[in-house]
Amino acid sequence: MQLADPRLIDSEYQSDIEAYAESPLRRSFLNNKNFFSVSAGSLSATQFDSRLQAQLKTQLSDRYEFRFHRVEHENYEEALRASLIELAYRLDQEWWLSAYGSLERFKKEDDLGVALIWRQQDAFTSGASNDSSSPHETLAQEFRLFATQVDFTRSERSDSGDTFAQGKAPWSFGYVYRTPNLENYLRRESKTEWISPADDRRMTHEKTAFGHTQRDSNRKHAVRLFADRLTQSLTTISSATTRSLRRDRLEAEYRRRYSLEATGSQIEVGLSWVRREWQNELDARMIHTQTSPLISWLENGDSPGWEIAYGGTWFRASEDLSLGAANLKSAAWESRLNLRRLIAFDTRGRLELALTFDLDGGGEFGTFEGGHGQFVVEF
């Protein structure tokens, strides 16, 4: 485990993340039965903002259902990698009980969990996909209550001798509620403390996250809210020195689309606000706030074509700036131009390619800031 390092977060980081993140008005594939999505956007000469989501789901019988989930999200703040194999049993027309787990090479990293799921009777209905000759399934409503025992055999199955300080595996629990135009979730990772004699360290980890995304049925406007708190500490056992860090994030975003009847194109405007706060073991703290307006022109809406977008970020840093990078600006206005091409394949799947240009000329490679690609297939 590495502590979340605020020295990596500069005035351009948030504009990078927003340039590569998909608009909440376009996120439709999550409603599908089976899908695969992968994307990568350049954060620096050596690192990507990397994302992957995949789901395979099939009905085994009238009572049993199988799902495979894969999620990856990695950048300067995230380090998420998880694969879950799930078997669900239908209790009645609307209620399901599922058991799931992850399988890793090292047994100490395996997770085990249970979930109680509620769906309406016709929670999945047939609709038209990109390929009109084959039906696809659209989620109507689902509520999932889950509890996961994380690394449940670490204390007994660790080949490096690391163990939980209390001898018991921690729990992660929460809920997810989804409809085609709404997702709401809460996830709580209880405090975890484990000892690694081989590495001469004791570590703690605790996290709570809440998210809410909602759009209207016509995909004209959307609201996204997010908040999380991450608390970590790292102690060197031999010297009894401890470094700790608490990070709080708050995010709010609004998007709106307007159709240009004369040309068939669309204009999307948005405004986002992000606040990050870090506090270390000496109670020193640093705060970043970013306010980011966005305007983009979409040649054919969500259909294949070009998108040209301007994004700005008003960045401010306050309190103890020594916690940040050596060249951190206390205030800055960052501007960029994003050029994106959407390509759709004949039956299913789409590819998005984008180039980003720093209009301030201060990017790592001059005006050219980096590139981004996303591939999505629904089946």
N, C-alpha and C positions, 0 to 999 in steps of 0.2 A: 504494500500500500504506500502511495505517495500522498503527501498533503496537497490539497488544492492550492496551487501557487498563484497568487495575485500578480506576480511580476510578469506573467505571460499575457495579461489582459491590458491592451493599450487602447488608444482612442479609436483605432480602426477595427478592432475585433468584432464589435457588435454589428457594424455595417457588413463585415464579411459573413457573419452568421445569417443575417437577414437576407443577404443576396442569394444565399444557397438554400434557404428554407423554402418549402413550398407554401404558397398562399393558402390560407384556410378555406378560401372559396373554391379551390381546385382539388382538394383532397377527397377523392371519390373512391379510390380503389380499396380503402379500408373496409368498405361495406361488402366487398366480394367474398365469396366462399374461399377461393384460392387466389393468391397473388404473390408476386415477388417484386420488390423495389430495392434498388441500390443507387446510391449517389455519392459523389466525391467532389468537394470544392477546395481549392487551394487556400490555405491559411498562411503559408510561408513557403520558402524554398524547400523545406524538408517535411512539412506536415499538411495533411488534409483534414477538413471536417468530413468525416466518413459516416454514412448511415446505411443501414440495411434492415429491411423488414420483410418477413415472409410468413405465409400461413398455408397449410394444407389441411383440408377438412373433408371427411367423408362419413357417411352413415354406414355403420357396420350391420345394423339390424334395426328393428322397430324400437329397440331399447338402448342400443349402444352407438356411440359416436366417437370418432377418433380425430384428434387435432395435433398438428405439429406447429409450433411457433418458433421463430428465430428473430431476435432483435439485436442490433448492434448500433451503437452511437458513440463515436469517439472524437474528441477535440481537446482543447486546452482545459475544459472543465468536466467533460464527461468521459467515462471509461466503462461503458455498459456493453456486456456480451452475455447473452443468455439463449439457451435452447431448451424448450419445454416439450415433453411428450405427454399428451393428455388423453385419458379415457373417461368419457362421461356416460352416466347411466340415467335414463329417463325415469323419474319417480312417478310422474303423471303427465297430463297434457302440457303443463306449463313449467314444471320444476325438474331440474336436473341436478345430480350430484356427481362431481368429477374428482378424480385423483390424477396428479401430475407430478412430474419429476424431471430433473436434468441429469444427463449422464456425461461425466468428464473422465479424462484419462486418470486423474488422481481422485481417488474415492473421497478424500477430505473436502473436495469442492462440489460434491453432489448435493442437490436440494430436493426436498420432498414437500408436497403441499396438497391441500384439498380446497374445493370451491363449491359453493352453492349457487346455482344459476337459475334465474327466472326469465322465461320468454313468453311472449304472447302465443296463442295457438297457431297463428299464421306468421310467426316471427320472420320466416324467410319466404318471400314470394317471388314468383317468376317474373323477370323483366327482360328488356332487350339490352344486349351488350353491344360493343362495337361491331361484333359479328352478329348480324340480325338473324342468321340461320341457327344460332344456338342460344338457349336461354342462359341467364345467369341469375344468381340469387342475391337479393338485396335485404339487408338487415332492417327490420322494422323497429324492434325494441329488445334490449337485453340488459339485465342487471346481474352483475357477478360479484359475489362476496368471497374473498379468498384469504387463506392463511398459509404461509410457506415457512418451513423450518430450513434455515440456510446453513449449508455445510454441515449437515446433521451428523456426520460421522468423523468430523475433523479431530476431535479429541481421542478417538479410538483408532483412526486409520491414517494418521499422518506419518509419512516416511521421513519427515524432517524434524519431527519432535515438537512442532508447534501445537498448541492446545488452547481451548477457551479458558479464560481465567476462572470462570465460575463452573467449568465443567459441563455446561449446558449450551446447546446450539441456540442462536438467536432466532427470532421470528420476524418475518415481514408479513404485514397484513393490510387489507384495505378493500376498496370496492372500485368497480368500473361500471358506468351506466352509459349506454350507447343507443343512438337512433341514427338514421341516415344523415341527419343534419346537426347532431349534437354528440359531444363526448365529454363526460365529467368523471373525474377519478380522484381518489385519495390513496396514497401509499405511505405506510409508516414502517421504517426499518428500525427495530428496537436497538438499544445500545448494545454494541458488541465489543468485547474486550478479549484479545487473545495474546498469547505469549509465544515468541519464537526464539528459543535459546540459541539456535544455530546462527541467527542474525543479530543476536544481542539486543532485542527490542521487544517492547510491549506496545500494542496498538489498540486504539478505540475508534469506533465508527458509529455514527447515528445520523439518520436522515428522515425527513418528512417532506412530502411533495404533494401539491394539489394542482390540478389542471382543469380548465373549462374552455371548450370551444363550441361555438354555436353560430349557425348561419340560417338564413331564411330558406324556404323551400325552392325559391327561384334563383338562389345563389347570387343575390344582388348585394348583400352585405353580411359581414361576419364580425364576431367579437371573440377574442381569445384572452384568457387570463391564466397566469401561472405564478406559483409561489413555492419556494422550497427553502429548507434550512439544512445545512450539512455541518456536522461537528466532528472533528477528527483530532487525535493526538498521537504523538509518536515519542516514546521514551527509550533512551539508550540505557539498558539495564546496568551495565558496568559502571557508568558514570552518573546515573540517576538524573540525567538531564532530560527535560521534556520540552517538546515543541507542540503547540496546539493551535488550531485555527477553527473559527466558526465563520461560515459564509451564508449570508441570507440573500436571496434573489426575489425580486418582484418584477413581473412583466405584465403589460397590458397592450393590446393591439386592436385596432379597428380597421376594417377594409370595406370599401364600397365600390361597386361597378356601375358604369353608365354605358348604355349602348348608343352608338352613333349610327342612326338609321340610314343615313345617306351612303355610308361606305361599308356597313356591315361589321365594322371593327368595334372595339370596346376600350374604354378608359377605366383603369383601376386606380383608386387613390387610397392611401392608408396613412395611419399615424400610429407609432408605437413608442412606448416608454419603458425603460428598463432601469432598475436600481440594483446595484450590488454593494454589499457591505461585508468587509472582512474584519475580524477581531482576533488578535493572537493571545498568547499566554500572558503577556504583559499588559493586557487591556488596551494596547494600541489598536486603533482602527482606521480604516480607509474606506471611503465611499465613492463609487462611480455612479453617475446618472447619465443616461442617454435618451434624447428625444429625437425620433427619426421620422420625418415625412417621406412619403413615397408617391410617385406618379408613374404609371406605365401605360403604354399603348399596345394593345393586343390586336394584331391584324385580323384574326378570325376568332377571337375569344379563346376558348379551350380547344379549338380545332387546329390542325396543322398550320403553321405560319410563323411569322416573326413577332417578337416582343421587344420593345425598347423601353427601358425604365431608368428613371433618375431617382437616386436615393441619397438623402442627406442625413447626417447625424450630428447633433449638437451635444458634445461631450463635456462633462465637468467632473473633476476629481477634487476631493476635499479631505480634511482631517490630516492624518499622518501619511504623506505621500512617500515616505521612505519604505513603506511596505510594497510599493509598486516598482515598476521598472525604473532603471536609472534615468532614462530619457522621457519619463512619463510627463505629458502635458497636463497642466491644471485645467485648461480649457482649450477646446479646438472645435472647428467646424470641418467635417469630412464630407466630401461630395464624390459620388461615383456614378458612372453610366454603365448599365448592364444591357448587353445585346444577347438575346436568346432566340434559338430556333427550335420549334417543336415539330417532330417528325412522327407520324403514325404509320404503323405497318398495316398490311392489307386486312388481316383478320383480327388481331389483338396485339396489344403492346404499343408502347410509345417511347421515344428517345428525345431527351432535351439536352441541348448543348448550349453553353453560355460563355461569353467572354466579359470580363469586368475591367473597366478603365477608371483610374484615379484622376479625377478632374482637378485635383490640387497639385498633381505632379509629384507627390511625395511618396509614391508607392515603392515597394521593395525593388521593382524592376522599372522604375520611372512611371510613365503614364499607364502602362499595362499592369494591371493588378493581379490577374490570375484567371483561371477558368473553372468551369463547373459542368458536370454531366450527371444526368439521372436517367435510368432505364427502369421502366415499369411494364410488367406483363400480368394480365389477369386471365385466369383460366378456370 
